């Protein structure tokens, strides 16, 4: 009888601990059911932005802080997909939620999302990220080659910028270490392609290490097509790439494209040539005439 009395409180104490459901992320949407008027916590261990359809309105309360996501449904919700984007890397995690009435049901367990095994090596990975063979002897610091990427940074950044502008958000390949860069939207780009009748507008920029890619919208103002040539760009750029090889006549959908400019150790404003103010010849002549007139400032 004494054994029973000792066992009972221990068993009750164990039931008070709430378990956490582990969900491995393997690029397949994760199903996270909800109960109405019950909050469910999702641990991600990274700061994320949450993308939700506008159709949800006020039926779902979403709070994100400290690597945890708090979801609370105020009414039943049909199966709906949410996008969780890592603020640092841009990686997207997809979760499918659905809220039902949960009266009389036990509270749902918190969820912890972990990266699943077998993640393939991405284009932005470094060689040391790959799995080494157990048969190879370990390299010492003197024998280790300098770290290098599979793909040059300008190529990686250009691809990342193009995906952010043209590809669906869920298909953007994560790029560890990349950061969005703020810039002036009123940046004067008249000197970028001075030999062509095009206008430029800054769209966005991203930085990886000491490289920065800037996406610039180009629009044709002429009635004829323009073949785009990177040699006509003016500025100190590491690389330049056009989204399309030519611009159609103004007024057509093809009159607009994007050029991706990569700089190193400086932003776009510092890489552009200085803008020269036009000289008003009439003002210069008037000043000369005043100086030469009797009583004007001139050498005696």
C-alpha positions as a printed NumPy array, in Angstrom:
array([[  0.   ,   0.   ,   0.   ],
       [  2.889,   2.308,   0.707],
       [  4.218,   1.682,  -2.787],
       [  0.87 ,   2.723,  -4.287],
       [  0.81 ,   5.963,  -2.292],
       [  4.342,   6.788,  -3.455],
       [  3.644,   5.985,  -7.1  ],
       [  0.436,   7.996,  -7.419],
       [  1.877,  11.501,  -6.831],
       [  4.813,  10.747,  -9.089],
       [  2.476,   9.733, -11.908],
       [  0.343,  12.837, -11.429],
       [  3.414,  15.022, -11.564],
       [  4.46 ,  13.547, -14.881],
       [  1.092,  14.242, -16.473],
       [  1.439,  17.935, -15.664],
       [  4.336,  18.289, -18.117],
       [  3.065,  19.241, -21.588],
       [  4.726,  17.53 , -24.518],
       [  5.951,  19.315, -27.642],
       [  5.141,  17.881, -31.066],
       [  8.179,  17.845, -33.36 ],
       [  7.543,  18.546, -37.045],
       [ 10.501,  18.153, -39.431],
       [ 10.535,  20.657, -42.298],
       [ 11.423,  18.821, -45.524],
       [  9.997,  21.331, -48.038],
       [  6.523,  19.818, -47.658],
       [  3.685,  21.866, -46.096],
       [  3.181,  21.113, -42.395],
       [ -0.349,  20.531, -41.089],
       [ -1.087,  22.468, -37.888],
       [ -4.713,  22.067, -36.69 ],
       [ -6.236,  24.637, -34.345],
       [ -9.192,  24.784, -31.966],
       [-11.395,  27.847, -31.794],
       [-10.575,  30.106, -28.809],
       [ -7.473,  28.058, -27.973],
       [ -3.995,  29.431, -28.547],
       [ -1.384,  27.163, -30.084],
       [  2.334,  27.876, -29.974],
       [  4.767,  27.063, -32.779],
       [  8.459,  27.162, -31.885],
       [ 10.705,  27.975, -34.859],
       [ 13.877,  29.278, -33.162],
       [ 14.213,  32.037, -35.767],
       [ 12.597,  35.392, -36.386],
       [  9.985,  35.079, -39.101],
       [  7.55 ,  37.199, -41.059],
       [  4.122,  35.637, -41.443],
       [  2.222,  35.827, -44.701],
       [ -1.509,  35.152, -44.372],
       [ -4.386,  35.533, -46.854],
       [ -6.495,  38.646, -46.394],
       [ -9.575,  36.45 , -46.389],
       [ -8.75 ,  35.428, -42.816],
       [ -9.514,  38.937, -41.604],
       [ -9.953,  38.973, -37.819],
       [-10.648,  35.258, -37.541],
       [ -6.991,  34.488, -36.776],
       [ -4.739,  36.319, -34.316],
       [ -1.051,  35.996, -35.166],
       [  1.785,  37.054, -32.88 ],
       [  5.47 ,  36.369, -33.458],
       [  8.262,  37.044, -30.976],
       [ 11.501,  35.469, -29.806],
       [ 11.401,  32.604, -32.315],
       [  7.876,  31.55 , -31.322],
       [  4.599,  31.956, -33.205],
       [  1.284,  32.266, -31.347],
       [ -1.9  ,  31.393, -33.275],
       [ -5.425,  31.809, -31.94 ],
       [ -8.553,  31.283, -34.026],
       [-11.675,  33.245, -33.116],
       [-13.937,  31.258, -35.458],
       [-13.772,  28.09 , -37.547],
       [-11.272,  28.384, -40.416],
       [-11.186,  26.342, -43.596],
       [ -7.808,  24.823, -44.539],
       [ -5.537,  27.797, -45.206],
       [ -1.841,  28.079, -45.984],
       [  0.506,  30.425, -44.107],
       [  3.997,  31.44 , -45.229],
       [  6.715,  31.777, -42.588],
       [  9.763,  33.615, -43.933],
       [ 13.051,  33.706, -42.054],
       [ 13.98 ,  37.38 , -41.701],
       [ 17.719,  36.626, -41.923],
       [ 17.938,  34.041, -44.711],
       [ 14.66 ,  34.492, -46.582],
       [ 13.833,  30.778, -46.264],
       [ 10.113,  29.968, -46.546],
       [  8.308,  27.409, -44.378],
       [  4.743,  26.495, -45.341],
       [  2.124,  25.487, -42.795],
       [ -1.496,  24.53 , -43.433],
       [ -3.906,  25.514, -40.657],
       [ -7.56 ,  24.672, -40.083],
       [ -9.591,  25.669, -37.037],
       [-12.514,  23.64 , -35.673],
       [-14.628,  23.74 , -32.537],
       [-12.721,  22.119, -29.7  ],
       [-15.171,  22.167, -26.812],
       [-14.448,  19.284, -24.489],
       [-11.206,  18.486, -26.297],
       [ -7.821,  18.587, -24.547],
       [ -5.559,  21.471, -25.445],
       [ -3.374,  20.908, -28.486],
       [  0.324,  20.412, -27.873],
       [  2.831,  23.115, -28.86 ],
       [  4.666,  22.475, -32.115],
       [  8.406,  22.728, -32.719],
       [  9.533,  22.935, -36.323],
       [ 12.96 ,  21.432, -36.959],
       [ 14.915,  21.08 , -40.182],
       [ 14.616,  17.593, -41.53 ],
       [ 17.597,  15.424, -42.523],
       [ 18.824,  15.119, -46.045],
       [ 18.696,  18.785, -46.977],
       [ 20.443,  19.123, -50.304],
       [ 23.443,  21.41 , -50.726],
       [ 22.303,  24.753, -52.082],
       [ 24.04 ,  26.976, -54.6  ],
       [ 25.008,  29.35 , -51.796],
       [ 26.649,  26.719, -49.59 ],
       [ 30.368,  26.554, -49.029],
       [ 32.356,  23.369, -49.65 ],
       [ 32.845,  22.72 , -45.924],
       [ 29.06 ,  22.432, -45.549],
       [ 29.135,  19.186, -47.515],
       [ 29.486,  15.886, -45.667],
       [ 33.034,  14.595, -45.487],
       [ 33.849,  10.939, -45.826],
       [ 34.753,   9.156, -42.599],
       [ 37.739,   7.594, -44.375],
       [ 39.395,  10.946, -45.076],
       [ 41.885,  12.16 , -42.465],
       [ 41.003,  15.424, -40.775],
       [ 42.681,  18.517, -42.188],
       [ 44.779,  20.728, -39.968],
       [ 44.538,  24.51 , -40.067],
       [ 47.666,  24.653, -42.234],
       [ 46.308,  22.096, -44.728],
       [ 42.787,  23.542, -44.988],
       [ 42.17 ,  25.429, -48.242],
       [ 40.634,  28.923, -47.988],
       [ 36.856,  28.95 , -47.841],
       [ 35.158,  29.642, -51.156],
       [ 31.628,  29.417, -52.453],
       [ 30.344,  27.085, -55.114],
       [ 29.082,  30.065, -57.086],
       [ 30.533,  33.598, -57.226],
       [ 28.731,  36.053, -54.963],
       [ 27.615,  38.375, -57.83 ],
       [ 25.861,  35.441, -59.509],
       [ 24.271,  34.321, -56.239],
       [ 23.024,  37.819, -55.412],
       [ 21.691,  38.468, -58.917],
       [ 19.749,  35.209, -58.871],
       [ 18.364,  35.97 , -55.42 ],
       [ 17.229,  39.459, -56.456],
       [ 15.558,  38.139, -59.621],
       [ 13.691,  35.495, -57.629],
       [ 12.455,  38.097, -55.141],
       [ 11.07 ,  40.258, -57.959],
       [  9.721,  37.688, -60.394],
       [  9.245,  34.33 , -58.623],
       [  6.485,  33.367, -56.165],
       [  7.552,  33.994, -52.573],
       [  7.369,  30.315, -51.648],
       [  9.909,  29.386, -54.354],
       [ 12.642,  31.853, -53.325],
       [ 15.709,  29.808, -52.457],
       [ 17.101,  30.808, -49.034],
       [ 20.432,  32.602, -49.01 ],
       [ 22.118,  32.584, -45.572],
       [ 23.673,  35.891, -44.61 ],
       [ 21.815,  38.08 , -47.096],
       [ 20.283,  41.31 , -45.786],
       [ 17.904,  43.803, -47.408],
       [ 19.419,  47.246, -47.94 ],
       [ 17.531,  50.507, -47.634],
       [ 18.216,  53.226, -50.161],
       [ 16.751,  56.457, -51.432],
       [ 13.911,  55.853, -53.84 ],
       [ 14.497,  59.314, -55.286],
       [ 18.042,  58.379, -56.339],
       [ 18.971,  60.247, -59.533],
       [ 19.587,  57.595, -62.212],
       [ 19.68 ,  59.876, -65.26 ],
       [ 23.369,  59.128, -65.78 ],
       [ 23.023,  55.336, -65.676],
       [ 22.404,  54.938, -69.444],
       [ 22.896,  58.424, -70.869],
       [ 23.081,  57.24 , -74.498],
       [ 19.631,  55.64 , -74.458],
       [ 16.138,  57.158, -74.022],
       [ 15.361,  55.185, -70.857],
       [ 14.369,  56.115, -67.329],
       [ 15.479,  54.262, -64.187],
       [ 13.78 ,  53.626, -60.865],
       [ 15.279,  51.93 , -57.795],
       [ 13.29 ,  48.831, -56.745],
       [ 15.35 ,  47.19 , -54.001],
       [ 18.792,  46.044, -52.904],
       [ 20.311,  43.122, -50.997],
       [ 23.744,  42.712, -49.417],
       [ 25.86 ,  39.602, -48.9  ],
       [ 29.23 ,  40.107, -47.204],
       [ 30.776,  43.147, -48.947],
       [ 28.72 ,  42.788, -52.155],
       [ 25.438,  44.582, -52.85 ],
       [ 22.997,  43.982, -55.696],
       [ 20.604,  46.779, -56.683],
       [ 17.531,  46.137, -58.832],
       [ 16.707,  49.042, -61.158],
       [ 13.589,  49.246, -63.313],
       [ 14.327,  50.495, -66.825],
       [ 11.574,  51.874, -69.053],
       [ 11.83 ,  52.805, -72.718],
       [ 10.6  ,  56.287, -73.66 ],
       [ 11.146,  55.904, -77.398],
       [  8.822,  54.596, -80.083],
       [ 11.422,  52.052, -81.243],
       [ 12.897,  48.969, -79.601],
       [ 16.23 ,  49.132, -77.767],
       [ 18.806,  46.351, -77.633],
       [ 20.313,  46.422, -74.134],
       [ 24.088,  46.413, -73.871],
       [ 25.821,  46.418, -70.458],
       [ 28.692,  48.417, -71.976],
       [ 26.35 ,  51.409, -72.146],
       [ 25.917,  51.471, -68.362],
       [ 27.875,  54.162, -66.524],
       [ 29.169,  53.375, -63.056],
       [ 31.633,  51.316, -61.033],
       [ 29.964,  47.885, -61.061],
       [ 31.325,  44.4  , -60.46 ],
       [ 28.662,  42.911, -62.729],
       [ 25.464,  43.887, -64.518],
       [ 22.659,  41.684, -65.854],
       [ 19.383,  42.503, -67.617],
       [ 16.189,  40.559, -66.984],
       [ 15.386,  40.829, -70.719],
       [ 17.752,  41.389, -73.672],
       [ 15.787,  44.283, -75.151],
       [ 13.096,  46.882, -74.481],
       [ 10.   ,  47.166, -76.627],
       [  8.558,  50.474, -77.855],
       [  7.017,  52.706, -75.232],
       [  3.425,  51.898, -74.357],
       [  3.849,  48.136, -74.717],
       [  4.206,  45.65 , -71.867],
       [  7.719,  44.892, -73.118],
       [  8.926,  48.495, -72.662],
       [ 10.013,  47.722, -69.078],
       [ 12.677,  45.438, -67.618],
       [ 15.053,  45.241, -64.657],
       [ 18.828,  45.546, -64.521],
       [ 20.742,  44.028, -61.605],
       [ 23.869,  45.985, -60.639],
       [ 26.392,  44.455, -58.239],
       [ 28.819,  46.682, -56.354],
       [ 31.549,  45.83 , -53.881],
       [ 32.385,  47.831, -50.791],
       [ 29.977,  50.635, -51.71 ],
       [ 26.305,  51.225, -52.355],
       [ 24.705,  52.182, -55.652],
       [ 24.734,  55.915, -54.973],
       [ 28.523,  55.829, -54.498],
       [ 29.048,  53.714, -57.635],
       [ 27.13 ,  56.026, -59.976],
       [ 28.944,  58.827, -61.838],
       [ 28.373,  62.338, -60.484],
       [ 25.424,  64.183, -61.97 ],
       [ 26.528,  67.406, -63.653],
       [ 24.131,  70.327, -63.527],
       [ 23.462,  71.896, -66.948],
       [ 25.086,  75.257, -67.556],
       [ 22.79 ,  78.098, -68.583],
       [ 24.774,  79.943, -71.268],
       [ 22.564,  83.035, -71.087],
       [ 23.308,  83.427, -67.386],
       [ 27.041,  83.17 , -68.022],
       [ 26.877,  85.763, -70.816],
       [ 24.853,  88.143, -68.646],
       [ 27.405,  87.904, -65.838],
       [ 30.226,  88.634, -68.306],
       [ 28.426,  91.643, -69.708],
       [ 27.843,  93.095, -66.243],
       [ 31.506,  92.635, -65.362],
       [ 32.627,  94.416, -68.563],
       [ 30.178,  97.326, -68.223],
       [ 31.418, 100.742, -66.894],
       [ 31.405, 100.65 , -63.133],
       [ 31.484,  96.88 , -63.132],
       [ 34.063,  94.818, -61.351],
       [ 37.159,  94.726, -63.565],
       [ 40.847,  95.272, -63.291],
       [ 41.896,  98.936, -63.369]])
